[in-house]
Amino acid sequence: MKTKHNQHGGKQVSRRDFLTKGTMAASAWGVGMMTLGPTLARENNKSGDNQGKVAIVTGSSRGIGRAIARRLANDGFRVMVNCLNNTNLAEEVAQEIRNAGGEAQWLQADVRDPKAVSQLFDATESVFGGIDTVINNAGVMLLAPFAQMTDDDFDRMMETNIKGGFNVLREAAKRVHDGGNIVSISSSITLLKTATYGPYAASKAALQIYSSVLAKELGGRQISVNAISPGVVNTTLFTDGKTPQQIQAFADRTPHGRIGEPEDIAEVVASLCSPTCHWINGETIFANGGLI
């Protein structure tokens, strides 16, 4: 999730205001969250294996996170959508899921703030009764050569990607039901090591290490913990600031002759969250269409 100021008219809510809601009952959670009410009966579920399970997808107002939220809902998950600034887009995702016959709510929370993350999990448990799957997706990418990287940009990436990722995984380790799944979205840039991507690549490598270690720490609970490392994907996180020719050059490097789509990554996530893939644990899956 590349954080920008909301350009679509969504209401901005301060972190202080959000934190004051921490002990409220589910029906009173009003910060960035749609009014709770009856949800539509499921009509389009393609897989009954995950019917009624609950998933949190951080950073799911757009891009890869949005595609993951929609894909998991299609497999029967009840989904908590999360955003930092784009509250109107998060509302759209939740409404899309409901319109398709699924169950979803949304909540604004900053993953950099451990209290906000804890309250995101609290709200999900209050609304849906528990948590089976956590997709640790929220992140930012700010690029510059080492000589030009500012302290502010460096700190923002480390606080969001490394600390924020840790905050989410720490809560997931305590809250996900036995037999569940935890998936972090890393990046294939950890192998590409392209110029200007140094700090970003380092922050995404941390998620791969986190997943491998956490899988061992949760031994005995039958929780699978993995990381997925996408390659170049058709989201604003990748395309912003690039010419069509630069984008095509990346597409030409893949055997499939195209860059990835958010739905490509969502399919890999859905596969890892299927009971049939539970033996995959502590791994990093490089989903880049053969780019590397």
C-alpha positions as semicolon CSV with decimal commas, in nm:
position;residue;x (nm);y (nm);z (nm)
1;M;0,000;0,000;0,000
2;K;0,164;0,319;-0,114
3;T;0,035;0,581;0,123
4;K;-0,079;0,910;-0,025
5;H;-0,323;1,174;0,079
6;N;-0,677;1,074;-0,011
7;Q;-0,768;1,232;-0,344
8;H;-1,117;1,087;-0,368
9;G;-1,298;1,274;-0,094
10;G;-1,267;1,012;0,181
11;K;-1,291;1,137;0,539
12;Q;-0,957;1,162;0,714
13;V;-0,951;1,044;1,078
14;S;-0,660;1,116;1,309
15;R;-0,477;0,835;1,480
16;R;-0,561;0,995;1,818
17;D;-0,932;0,979;1,736
18;F;-0,895;0,619;1,625
19;L;-0,717;0,516;1,943
20;T;-0,995;0,654;2,160
21;K;-1,226;0,386;2,021
22;G;-1,016;0,099;2,149
23;T;-1,248;-0,043;2,413
24;M;-1,580;0,006;2,238
25;A;-1,811;-0,276;2,142
26;A;-1,822;-0,388;1,780
27;S;-2,138;-0,195;1,699
28;A;-1,975;0,127;1,814
29;W;-1,658;0,105;1,603
30;G;-1,715;0,405;1,382
31;V;-1,375;0,524;1,268
32;G;-1,350;0,447;0,900
33;M;-1,580;0,149;0,942
34;M;-1,912;0,106;0,767
35;T;-2,221;0,067;0,983
36;L;-2,258;-0,293;1,083
37;G;-2,566;-0,466;0,957
38;P;-2,695;-0,783;0,795
39;T;-2,478;-0,917;0,518
40;L;-2,590;-1,077;0,196
41;A;-2,613;-1,453;0,165
42;R;-2,317;-1,601;-0,018
43;E;-2,397;-1,682;-0,378
44;N;-2,068;-1,692;-0,567
45;N;-1,833;-1,885;-0,340
46;K;-1,604;-2,098;-0,556
47;S;-1,453;-2,297;-0,271
48;G;-1,633;-2,432;0,033
49;D;-1,309;-2,513;0,216
50;N;-1,287;-2,166;0,371
51;Q;-1,657;-2,095;0,409
52;G;-1,716;-1,873;0,711
53;K;-1,349;-1,828;0,802
54;V;-1,222;-1,480;0,884
55;A;-0,932;-1,293;0,722
56;I;-0,766;-0,959;0,792
57;V;-0,593;-0,804;0,490
58;T;-0,384;-0,500;0,581
59;G;-0,336;-0,233;0,317
60;S;-0,630;-0,360;0,114
61;S;-0,793;-0,043;-0,015
62;R;-0,622;-0,083;-0,354
63;G;-0,364;-0,271;-0,555
64;I;-0,254;-0,618;-0,451
65;G;-0,428;-0,594;-0,113
66;R;-0,761;-0,511;-0,276
67;A;-0,730;-0,808;-0,513
68;I;-0,645;-1,037;-0,221
69;A;-0,943;-0,921;-0,016
70;R;-1,180;-0,982;-0,307
71;R;-1,026;-1,321;-0,389
72;L;-1,044;-1,449;-0,032
73;A;-1,404;-1,331;-0,004
74;N;-1,482;-1,528;-0,319
75;D;-1,344;-1,836;-0,143
76;G;-1,580;-1,790;0,149
77;F;-1,374;-1,579;0,389
78;R;-1,535;-1,300;0,585
79;V;-1,292;-1,014;0,533
80;M;-1,176;-0,716;0,736
81;V;-1,046;-0,459;0,489
82;N;-0,785;-0,215;0,620
83;C;-0,650;0,120;0,505
84;L;-0,440;0,409;0,632
85;N;-0,572;0,711;0,438
86;N;-0,794;0,590;0,155
87;T;-1,109;0,538;0,357
88;N;-1,342;0,579;0,060
89;L;-1,153;0,313;-0,135
90;A;-1,164;0,074;0,161
91;E;-1,539;0,129;0,178
92;E;-1,561;0,049;-0,194
93;V;-1,379;-0,282;-0,148
94;A;-1,604;-0,388;0,138
95;Q;-1,913;-0,291;-0,060
96;E;-1,792;-0,479;-0,369
97;I;-1,754;-0,791;-0,158
98;R;-2,101;-0,752;-0,011
99;N;-2,251;-0,685;-0,353
100;A;-2,103;-1,016;-0,467
101;G;-2,269;-1,198;-0,178
102;G;-1,980;-1,195;0,068
103;E;-1,922;-1,050;0,412
104;A;-1,682;-0,764;0,473
105;Q;-1,623;-0,462;0,693
106;W;-1,344;-0,206;0,686
107;L;-1,137;-0,024;0,942
108;Q;-0,878;0,251;0,929
109;A;-0,560;0,165;1,122
110;D;-0,194;0,259;1,094
111;V;0,021;-0,056;1,111
112;R;0,310;0,152;1,245
113;D;0,115;0,199;1,568
114;P;0,101;-0,118;1,780
115;K;-0,210;0,006;1,963
116;A;-0,391;0,065;1,635
117;V;-0,295;-0,283;1,514
118;S;-0,417;-0,440;1,836
119;Q;-0,747;-0,258;1,798
120;L;-0,778;-0,373;1,436
121;F;-0,758;-0,730;1,563
122;D;-0,996;-0,650;1,850
123;A;-1,252;-0,511;1,607
124;T;-1,223;-0,812;1,377
125;E;-1,280;-1,052;1,665
126;S;-1,575;-0,846;1,786
127;V;-1,739;-0,831;1,444
128;F;-1,663;-1,180;1,311
129;G;-1,593;-1,384;1,624
130;G;-1,231;-1,477;1,560
131;I;-0,944;-1,469;1,308
132;D;-0,828;-1,756;1,087
133;T;-0,601;-1,582;0,837
134;V;-0,389;-1,267;0,834
135;I;-0,244;-1,117;0,515
136;N;0,038;-0,882;0,614
137;N;0,034;-0,660;0,306
138;A;0,057;-0,293;0,408
139;G;0,379;-0,125;0,299
140;V;0,535;0,173;0,126
141;M;0,806;0,207;-0,139
142;L;1,021;0,518;-0,160
143;L;1,314;0,502;-0,401
144;A;1,639;0,694;-0,432
145;P;2,011;0,623;-0,459
146;F;2,185;0,592;-0,125
147;A;2,344;0,937;-0,165
148;Q;2,002;1,097;-0,214
149;M;1,778;0,900;0,023
150;T;1,638;1,131;0,291
151;D;1,615;1,039;0,658
152;D;1,240;1,092;0,651
153;D;1,183;0,856;0,359
154;F;1,415;0,593;0,505
155;D;1,246;0,612;0,846
156;R;0,898;0,594;0,694
157;M;0,982;0,275;0,506
158;M;1,142;0,109;0,804
159;E;0,856;0,208;1,036
160;T;0,590;0,082;0,793
161;N;0,752;-0,221;0,635
162;I;0,971;-0,355;0,915
163;K;0,805;-0,227;1,233
164;G;0,454;-0,230;1,090
165;G;0,504;-0,578;0,951
166;F;0,627;-0,692;1,292
167;N;0,330;-0,532;1,469
168;V;0,088;-0,722;1,247
169;L;0,271;-1,054;1,282
170;R;0,298;-1,019;1,659
171;E;-0,080;-0,984;1,689
172;A;-0,134;-1,262;1,435
173;A;0,087;-1,495;1,640
174;K;-0,137;-1,440;1,942
175;R;-0,476;-1,428;1,772
176;V;-0,492;-1,653;1,465
177;H;-0,682;-1,974;1,533
178;D;-0,490;-2,300;1,532
179;G;-0,481;-2,441;1,181
180;G;-0,485;-2,093;1,026
181;N;-0,261;-1,907;0,786
182;I;-0,035;-1,602;0,801
183;V;0,101;-1,460;0,476
184;S;0,333;-1,160;0,436
185;I;0,376;-0,978;0,105
186;S;0,747;-0,927;0,043
187;S;0,906;-0,853;-0,297
188;S;1,124;-1,014;-0,562
189;I;1,340;-0,701;-0,543
190;T;1,525;-0,889;-0,268
191;L;1,674;-1,097;-0,550
192;L;1,684;-0,833;-0,825
193;K;1,873;-0,582;-0,605
194;T;1,808;-0,302;-0,854
195;A;1,971;0,041;-0,812
196;T;1,770;0,289;-0,599
197;Y;1,584;0,000;-0,427
198;G;1,837;-0,064;-0,147
199;P;1,643;0,036;0,168
200;Y;1,315;-0,089;0,024
201;A;1,466;-0,427;-0,063
202;A;1,613;-0,453;0,287
203;S;1,277;-0,378;0,445
204;K;1,106;-0,644;0,234
205;A;1,376;-0,902;0,310
206;A;1,280;-0,865;0,676
207;L;0,935;-1,007;0,599
208;Q;1,090;-1,320;0,452
209;I;1,298;-1,371;0,766
210;Y;1,001;-1,297;0,990
211;S;0,793;-1,564;0,817
212;S;1,055;-1,834;0,841
213;V;1,118;-1,769;1,211
214;L;0,752;-1,729;1,306
215;A;0,664;-2,059;1,138
216;K;0,902;-2,231;1,380
217;E;0,777;-2,038;1,682
218;L;0,419;-2,145;1,614
219;G;0,510;-2,511;1,591
220;G;0,240;-2,743;1,718
221;R;-0,047;-2,510;1,632
222;Q;-0,074;-2,615;1,266
223;I;-0,052;-2,254;1,151
224;S;0,124;-2,210;0,817
225;V;0,335;-1,894;0,791
226;N;0,473;-1,791;0,453
227;A;0,586;-1,494;0,248
228;I;0,504;-1,417;-0,113
229;S;0,747;-1,206;-0,315
230;P;0,579;-1,053;-0,620
231;G;0,777;-0,926;-0,916
232;V;0,666;-0,624;-1,117
233;V;0,289;-0,586;-1,081
234;N;0,051;-0,347;-1,253
235;T;-0,020;-0,121;-0,956
236;T;0,057;0,244;-0,895
237;L;0,329;0,131;-0,656
238;F;0,521;0,010;-0,963
239;T;0,389;0,216;-1,254
240;D;0,404;0,565;-1,098
241;G;0,694;0,761;-1,244
242;K;0,765;0,510;-1,523
243;T;0,715;0,557;-1,895
244;P;0,523;0,300;-2,105
245;Q;0,857;0,203;-2,258
246;Q;1,010;0,134;-1,918
247;I;0,712;-0,078;-1,816
248;Q;0,727;-0,271;-2,143
249;A;1,097;-0,337;-2,088
250;F;1,008;-0,521;-1,767
251;A;0,731;-0,712;-1,946
252;D;0,977;-0,822;-2,215
253;R;1,200;-0,976;-1,947
254;T;0,935;-1,228;-1,839
255;P;0,871;-1,551;-2,032
256;H;0,499;-1,462;-2,036
257;G;0,574;-1,129;-2,204
258;R;0,378;-0,919;-1,956
259;I;0,398;-0,772;-1,610
260;G;0,190;-0,921;-1,333
261;E;-0,161;-0,819;-1,236
262;P;-0,282;-0,790;-0,876
263;E;-0,508;-1,089;-0,938
264;D;-0,202;-1,303;-1,018
265;I;-0,070;-1,246;-0,667
266;A;-0,414;-1,289;-0,513
267;E;-0,436;-1,635;-0,671
268;V;-0,107;-1,737;-0,507
269;V;-0,229;-1,608;-0,171
270;A;-0,557;-1,798;-0,210
271;S;-0,365;-2,115;-0,289
272;L;-0,151;-2,081;0,025
273;C;-0,466;-2,023;0,231
274;S;-0,629;-2,337;0,099
275;P;-0,628;-2,640;0,331
276;T;-0,474;-2,839;0,047
277;C;-0,154;-2,629;0,065
278;H;-0,108;-2,639;0,441
279;W;0,215;-2,837;0,416
280;I;0,388;-2,531;0,268
281;N;0,524;-2,356;0,575
282;G;0,809;-2,117;0,652
283;E;0,870;-2,053;0,283
284;T;0,907;-1,755;0,052
285;I;0,723;-1,798;-0,279
286;F;0,864;-1,586;-0,562
287;A;0,565;-1,501;-0,780
288;N;0,719;-1,300;-1,062
289;G;0,626;-1,477;-1,385
290;G;0,982;-1,597;-1,438
291;L;1,135;-1,247;-1,423
292;I;1,415;-1,388;-1,206
